[in-house]
């Protein structure tokens, strides 16, 4: 220490005695970059993300997700439909060379190539430019992907029978069903549950067997002669079994 030069006290040798102001680097020499990523650019991204997140939360509160009835694996008439963000993949599987014997192409190969290319795009196009006109490969592929998703989603939504979907998924009042009873065994043996469901609450192609308001005689006639989409001759038992079946269905009441 020299007299008149002053003194500096450092509590930790790892901390510099000369403090420098937190000034971001000058990015003007890099084309397309005008600000520091941290904290300038990242803070803006967080603010935009927060606005969208709050918007989605408001939508979920104002319009809750619709619920359908309990899944019934015995309902062979039920047509499943994925959520809107998977509709484009659902539509892709309807095309000739992406379904049936080529199902592996539509379910694995095409989506795998598309999403794999999107993941690899930042590594393929590593230029410093951020202007779209200077990055034709990345921007072009992204626009193609977005256009394909929008088109396939629209095709699926425009050609789907939404009324049938609403009907098949409608929540209906059920009944307390004794699946060990003779009546239910007759329902099961005559394949009634393939259309009306294991809980007998109906489907998109068959009505509910609960609270029918029909007499045993009327039910017996329908079981033998058919009605609407139900063909004749579905029931294969004898007269005594038909009487038991008709009485069982007529007594099914909602809880």
ABEGO torsion letter per residue (X at the ends): XBBGAEBBBBABAABBABBBBBBBBBAAABBGBABBAOAAAAAAAAAAAAAAAAAAAAAAAABBBBBBBBBBAABAABBBBBBAAAAAAAAAAABAAABEAAAAAAAAAAAAAAAAAAAAAAAABABABABAAABAAAAAAAAAAAAAAAAAAAAAAAABBAAAAAAAABBBBBBBBBAABAAAAAAAAAGAAAAAEAAGAEBAABBBABGAGBBAAAAAAAAAAEBEABBBGABABBAAAAAAAAAAAAABBBX
